[in-house]
Amino acid sequence: MKIQDYTKEMVDEKSFIDMAYTLLHDKGSTMNLYDIIDEFKNLGDYEYEEIENRVVQFYTDLNTDGRFLNVGENQWGLRDWYSVDDIEEKIAPTIQKFDILDDDDEEDKNLKLLGDDEMDDDEDIPAQTDDQETLNDPEDEEVEDEINDSDIVIEEDDDEDIAEEEEEAFEDEEDFND
């Protein structure tokens, strides 16, 4: 059955991912994601707000379902349409190659290195302008009164004495069991 023959009830019951497979299979060429969603909206006579949750699930399914292939610029097609070499070419990241400079190249004044043009622009920027706040915070002033070690009082905790007594009782009990 062609996707154009779907009724509203069929669109309500069928998953968007299965409808996308049917749509792309019928059309025979790649489609933009938004065009696919618009097609579903028209078939089911939906407003976007009515299918928003289904669209989120559809996008997730589209990325994880092995039947589909993103061929770039939000264009989706069926993986069956492409050979393994085509798929590698479409989804393989492009790698930029850079020449390695030798000592002669570095001395060449006409040669622009990556980032050089950005460095030239930064020379005119002052380190601090008049409208910037300073990093000195008046609250960060040094404390006038320092605490002497002799002023610190450490109270012994009674819990430590109890813990020591329990440990000694446990050791005595172990000695008794041996």
Secondary structure, 3 states (H helix, E strand, C coil): CCHHHCCHHHHHHCCHHHHHHHHHHHHCCCEEHHHHHHHHHHHHCCCHHHHHHHHHHHHHHHHHCCCEEEEECCEEEEHHHCCHHHHHHHHCCCCCCCCCCCHHHHHCCCCCCCCHHHHHHHCCCCCCCCCCCCCCCHHHCCCCCCCCHHHCCCCCCHHHHHHHHHHHHHHHHHHHHC
